[in-house]
Amino acid sequence: MTRLLSLAENAAARESSGKTITLRLSAASFPDYLQLQSASVKAECNAAFLLAEHRGAISIQWDARAGDRAHAERLDLVDGQVLAKHLGVTPRWDAVGVARKALEPHVVRYPALDGVVDCWRRGATARGTRPSDVSHWLDAIRIIEYCETLKGQDIPVRRASAKLFGDSKRIQGLSTLVDVLTQGSVGTPLRDEEEVLQELGLVRFPPTWMLAAEADVLCAEGTVKVVAPYVGLAPTAIQAFRVSEGTRGLMTVENLTTFHEAAQRRSDRPDIAVVYTGGMPSPSWCRVYVLLLQALPASARVSHWGDVDAGGFRIAGHLAALCEAAGRQLTLHSMSGAASHPEDGLAHGTLGAGELSQVRRICERWGWQHAAAEVEAHGLAVEQESMSFTWPEISPNSALPECEA
């Protein structure tokens, strides 16, 4: 009878109507009934069927050749709601209805919730959750909206979690759901926990803003000269920059190893400032990045060098939006497939269809079609640390190519 209810739930999800929902007790459809070990056990089973029929939940089709009510051939659903009550369970359509009602006020702002409810309606899980887990989604919404009230600040994730939920690890446990809500689709490939939370400003520890440049950093306590090879400051301390007029380029790099290499090599290209993003930059990092963009000479070119994978391009897209808002254009450095083959023996992987789709979409948005074509042609995921170090070919008299080797 539980199997019959499941069939009814699936039919309700498909919005099927007019067709009787039936479970044949045959060797193909339900062999358990034919394998009952004794006549007494079978009689008990038949009595359970009869009780459900008496309550108006099902009707039973008996095999007349086996004797009076001795062998059931088929169970037909009469009333799914009554059957669920008889079995002492909440039918899926009721559980989904309750969950949908709880999420309804948030659907306009978080359209991914429609996809979540649709998964539940079809009997599937949504990122590991069922309708009974609707409170997890409401908590994920609470996390996002809490971070928005503190926009521009770095928030220690464990402290925020304890404040919101009385559990210092609750936020990290919900990062998958936060990711779905912020990306806008339950089917989008998931990002790393750190990327998801850092984008909201939730950090394990406050970031250090690391800069290698011919520049001064203006802070509330005074001016700090950027000495070789670099300086690192708390983002909250930085109020403005004074950048050398000889600065012709700014390059952000995703990974710390590459940043240190660039900082050590700046004597080769002192006209290029270098900044470490630390993966997906936090809101406080972004505030300072905009200050630096505003301080650059008008002719300076802005580029980004990161991993060749969906995460690397998401970071680049995030920076491109900041540049656009500041009246500048971001180009990519060394992130096309042709320029990014890893050296022999170093780690690389293959990009899946979902990741390639994300890369394509980001590149189309920011005019990086050449990079998208190269990445799709090779299909390789390449870590920045495995790429040979190069500087962007920045010339004051010519436009910077879309994606430099």
C-alpha positions in Angstrom: 0.0 0.0 0.0 3.0 2.3 0.5 4.0 1.5 -3.0 0.5 2.4 -4.2 0.7 5.7 -2.4 4.1 6.4 -4.0 2.5 5.8 -7.5 -0.2 8.2 -6.5 2.3 10.8 -5.4 4.1 10.5 -8.8 0.9 10.8 -10.7 0.0 14.0 -8.7 3.4 15.4 -9.6 2.7 14.8 -13.3 -0.8 16.2 -12.8 -2.2 13.0 -14.3 -6.0 12.7 -14.1 -8.7 10.4 -15.1 -6.6 7.2 -14.9 -7.0 4.7 -12.1 -3.8 4.2 -10.1 -3.2 0.5 -9.8 -0.6 -1.9 -8.4 -0.7 -5.4 -9.8 0.5 -8.0 -7.3 2.4 -10.0 -9.9 5.8 -11.4 -10.2 6.9 -8.4 -12.3 5.2 -5.6 -10.4 5.2 -6.8 -6.7 6.7 -10.2 -6.2 6.8 -9.9 -2.4 3.1 -10.8 -2.2 3.6 -14.0 -4.1 6.6 -14.9 -1.9 4.7 -14.9 1.4 5.8 -18.0 3.3 2.5 -19.4 4.7 -1.2 -19.2 4.4 -1.6 -17.5 7.8 0.8 -14.7 6.8 -1.0 -14.2 3.6 -4.3 -14.1 5.4 -2.9 -11.4 7.7 -1.8 -9.4 4.6 -5.2 -9.8 3.0 -6.9 -8.6 6.2 -4.7 -5.5 6.1 -5.9 -4.9 2.5 -9.5 -5.3 3.5 -9.2 -2.8 6.4 -7.8 -0.2 4.0 -10.7 -1.0 1.6 -13.2 -0.7 4.4 -11.9 2.8 5.2 -12.3 3.9 1.6 -8.6 4.1 0.7 -8.4 1.2 -1.9 -10.4 -1.4 -3.8 -9.2 -4.9 -4.2 -9.4 -7.1 -7.3 -9.5 -10.8 -6.1 -8.6 -13.9 -8.1 -11.9 -15.8 -8.1 -10.1 -19.1 -8.9 -8.2 -19.0 -5.6 -11.2 -19.0 -3.4 -13.1 -16.3 -1.6 -10.7 -13.4 -0.9 -7.8 -15.8 -0.8 -5.5 -14.1 -3.4 -5.5 -10.5 -4.4 -4.6 -9.7 -8.0 -4.6 -5.9 -7.9 -5.0 -2.9 -5.7 -6.7 0.2 -7.1 -6.4 3.5 -5.4 -9.7 5.1 -4.3 -8.6 8.0 -2.3 -4.9 8.9 -1.8 -5.5 11.2 1.1 -7.4 8.5 3.0 -4.7 5.9 2.1 -2.0 8.2 3.5 -3.9 8.7 6.7 -4.5 5.0 7.0 -0.8 4.4 6.6 0.0 7.2 9.1 2.2 9.2 6.7 2.1 12.6 5.2 1.6 12.4 1.5 4.2 14.1 -0.7 1.7 16.6 -2.1 0.8 17.8 1.4 4.5 18.0 2.5 5.4 19.9 -0.7 2.4 22.2 -0.2 3.5 23.1 3.3 7.0 23.7 2.1 5.9 25.8 -0.9 3.8 28.0 1.4 6.7 28.6 3.7 9.0 29.6 0.7 6.4 31.6 -1.2 7.3 35.0 0.2 10.9 34.6 -1.0 10.4 33.1 -4.5 10.4 36.5 -6.3 13.8 37.4 -4.9 15.2 33.9 -5.0 13.8 32.2 -8.2 15.9 29.1 -7.5 13.2 28.2 -5.0 10.8 27.3 -7.8 13.3 24.7 -8.9 13.7 23.4 -5.4 9.9 22.9 -5.0 9.7 21.3 -8.4 12.4 18.7 -7.4 10.4 17.9 -4.3 7.1 17.7 -6.2 8.7 15.1 -8.5 10.0 13.1 -5.5 13.6 14.1 -6.0 15.9 15.8 -3.5 17.0 19.4 -4.0 20.7 19.6 -3.2 20.2 16.8 -0.6 17.1 18.3 1.0 13.5 17.1 1.2 10.3 19.1 1.9 10.8 18.4 5.6 14.1 20.4 5.3 12.4 23.6 4.3 13.8 25.3 7.4 17.3 24.8 6.0 16.4 27.0 3.0 14.9 29.6 5.2 18.1 29.7 7.2 20.1 30.1 4.0 18.0 33.1 3.1 18.5 34.5 6.6 22.3 34.2 6.1 22.3 36.1 2.8 20.1 38.9 4.2 22.2 39.2 7.3 25.3 39.7 5.3 23.5 42.4 3.2 22.9 44.4 6.4 26.7 44.4 6.9 27.6 45.0 3.2 31.3 45.9 2.7 32.4 44.3 6.0 34.3 41.1 6.6 32.3 38.9 8.9 34.0 36.0 10.7 31.9 33.0 9.6 32.0 31.1 12.9 31.0 34.2 14.9 28.2 35.1 12.5 26.9 31.5 12.7 26.9 31.5 16.5 25.1 34.8 16.5 22.4 33.7 14.0 21.8 30.1 15.0 23.6 29.4 18.3 25.8 27.0 16.3 29.2 28.1 15.1 29.2 25.6 12.2 25.7 26.0 10.9 26.5 28.5 8.2 29.2 26.3 6.7 26.8 23.4 6.7 24.3 25.5 4.6 26.9 26.8 2.1 25.5 24.5 -0.7 22.0 26.0 -0.3 23.4 29.6 -0.1 25.2 28.8 -3.4 21.9 27.7 -5.1 20.1 30.9 -3.9 22.9 33.3 -5.0 23.5 31.6 -8.4 19.7 31.5 -9.0 19.3 27.9 -10.1 19.2 24.5 -8.4 20.9 23.0 -11.5 23.9 25.2 -11.6 27.3 23.5 -10.8 28.2 24.1 -7.2 31.1 26.3 -6.2 33.6 25.8 -3.4 32.3 26.6 0.1 35.0 29.3 0.5 34.1 31.1 -2.7 30.4 31.1 -1.8 30.8 32.5 1.7 33.6 34.9 0.9 31.5 36.5 -1.8 29.0 37.4 0.9 31.8 38.7 3.2 31.8 35.6 5.4 35.5 34.8 6.1 37.4 32.4 8.3 39.7 35.3 9.2 39.9 38.9 7.9 41.8 39.2 4.5 45.0 41.1 4.0 45.0 43.5 1.1 48.4 42.8 -0.6 49.8 45.2 -3.2 53.0 45.5 -5.1 53.3 48.9 -6.8 54.9 52.3 -7.1 52.3 53.8 -4.8 51.4 55.2 -1.4 48.4 53.9 0.7 46.5 56.6 2.6 45.2 55.3 6.0 43.5 56.9 8.9 46.7 56.7 10.9 48.9 58.1 8.2 50.4 57.3 4.8 52.2 54.0 4.1 54.6 53.7 1.2 54.5 50.5 -0.7 58.0 49.0 -0.3 59.4 46.2 -2.3 58.4 43.5 -2.7 54.9 44.4 -1.4 52.8 45.6 1.5 49.9 43.9 3.2 47.2 45.9 5.1 43.8 45.3 6.6 41.2 46.5 4.0 39.4 48.5 6.7 42.5 50.6 7.3 42.7 51.8 3.6 41.1 55.1 2.6 42.8 55.9 -0.7 45.8 55.5 -2.9 48.4 57.7 -4.6 49.7 55.8 -7.6 52.8 56.7 -9.7 52.0 58.4 -13.0 54.3 55.9 -14.5 52.0 53.0 -13.7 50.7 51.6 -17.1 48.9 48.6 -15.8 47.2 46.8 -12.9 47.1 43.0 -12.8 45.2 41.1 -10.2 46.2 37.5 -9.6 44.1 34.8 -8.0 46.6 32.7 -6.2 49.3 33.5 -3.6 52.1 31.7 -5.2 51.8 33.7 -8.4 51.4 36.9 -6.5 54.7 36.4 -4.7 56.4 35.5 -8.0 55.0 38.7 -9.6 56.1 40.8 -6.6 59.6 39.4 -6.8 59.8 40.1 -10.5 58.5 43.7 -10.5 62.0 45.0 -11.2 61.4 43.8 -14.7 58.1 45.7 -15.0 57.9 48.4 -12.3 55.1 50.0 -14.4 52.7 47.2 -13.6 51.0 47.1 -10.2 50.0 43.7 -8.8 47.3 42.8 -6.4 46.4 39.4 -4.8 42.6 38.6 -4.8 42.8 35.6 -2.5 40.3 33.6 -4.6 36.8 35.2 -4.8 37.3 38.6 -3.3 35.2 39.7 -0.3 33.2 42.9 -0.1 35.8 44.7 1.9 38.5 43.7 -0.7 36.2 45.0 -3.5 35.8 48.4 -1.8 39.6 48.9 -1.7 40.0 47.6 -5.3 37.6 50.3 -6.5 39.7 52.9 -4.6 42.8 51.7 -6.5 41.0 51.8 -9.9 40.1 55.4 -9.2 43.7 56.3 -8.4 45.2 54.7 -11.5 46.3 56.9 -14.4 43.5 57.2 -16.9 45.6 55.4 -19.5 46.5 52.4 -17.3 45.3 49.0 -18.4 43.5 46.6 -16.0 43.9 42.8 -16.3 43.3 39.7 -14.4 45.1 36.4 -14.2 43.5 33.4 -12.6 42.8 29.7 -12.8 41.4 28.4 -16.1 38.2 26.9 -14.7 34.7 28.0 -13.9 35.8 29.5 -10.6 38.6 31.5 -12.2 36.3 33.0 -14.7 33.7 33.7 -12.1 36.3 35.7 -10.2 37.2 37.5 -13.4 33.6 38.3 -14.1 33.2 39.7 -10.6 36.2 42.0 -11.1 35.0 43.0 -14.5 31.7 44.2 -13.0 33.7 46.4 -10.5 35.8 47.8 -13.3 32.7 48.6 -15.4 31.2 50.5 -12.5 34.4 52.4 -12.2 34.5 53.3 -15.9 37.2 50.8 -16.8 37.5 47.6 -18.8 39.0 44.4 -17.5 41.0 42.2 -19.9 42.3 38.6 -19.2 45.9 37.7 -19.0 47.1 34.1 -19.8 43.6 32.6 -19.4 43.0 31.2 -22.9 43.4 27.6 -23.5 46.2 28.1 -26.1 48.3 30.0 -23.6 47.5 27.9 -20.6 48.7 24.4 -21.2 50.3 23.1 -18.0 53.9 22.1 -18.1 54.6 18.4 -18.1 54.0 16.7 -14.8 51.8 19.5 -13.3 48.2 19.2 -12.3 45.4 19.8 -14.7 41.9 18.4 -15.3 39.0 18.4 -17.7 36.2 20.9 -17.7 32.7 19.4 -17.6 29.8 20.6 -19.8 28.3 22.7 -16.9 31.6 24.5 -16.3 32.2 25.1 -20.0 28.7 26.6 -20.2 29.5 29.0 -17.3 32.8 30.0 -18.9 31.0 30.7 -22.2 28.3 32.8 -20.5 30.8 34.9 -18.5 33.0 35.5 -21.5 30.1 36.5 -23.7 29.0 39.0 -21.1 32.4 40.7 -20.9 33.6 40.4 -24.5 36.2 37.7 -23.9 35.0 35.5 -26.8 38.6 34.6 -27.8 39.3 33.2 -24.4 36.0 31.2 -24.4 36.8 29.7 -27.8 40.2 28.6 -26.7 39.0 27.1 -23.4 36.2 25.2 -25.2 38.6 23.9 -27.9 41.0 22.4 -25.3 38.5 21.7 -22.5 41.3 21.8 -19.9 41.1 23.1 -16.3 44.5 24.6 -15.5 45.7 25.8 -12.1 47.4 29.2 -12.2 50.4 27.9 -10.4 51.1 25.5 -13.2 51.4 28.2 -15.8 54.7 29.8 -16.8 55.0 33.4 -15.4 54.5 36.2 -18.0 53.7 39.9 -17.8 50.8 41.5 -19.8 52.2 43.1 -22.9 51.0 46.6 -22.0 52.0 49.4 -24.4 51.0 53.0 -23.8 50.4 53.5 -27.6 48.3 50.5 -28.4 45.2 48.7 -27.2 45.8 45.7 -24.9 44.8 42.5 -26.7 41.8 40.7 -25.3 43.8 37.8 -23.8 47.6 38.0 -23.7 49.9 35.0 -23.8 
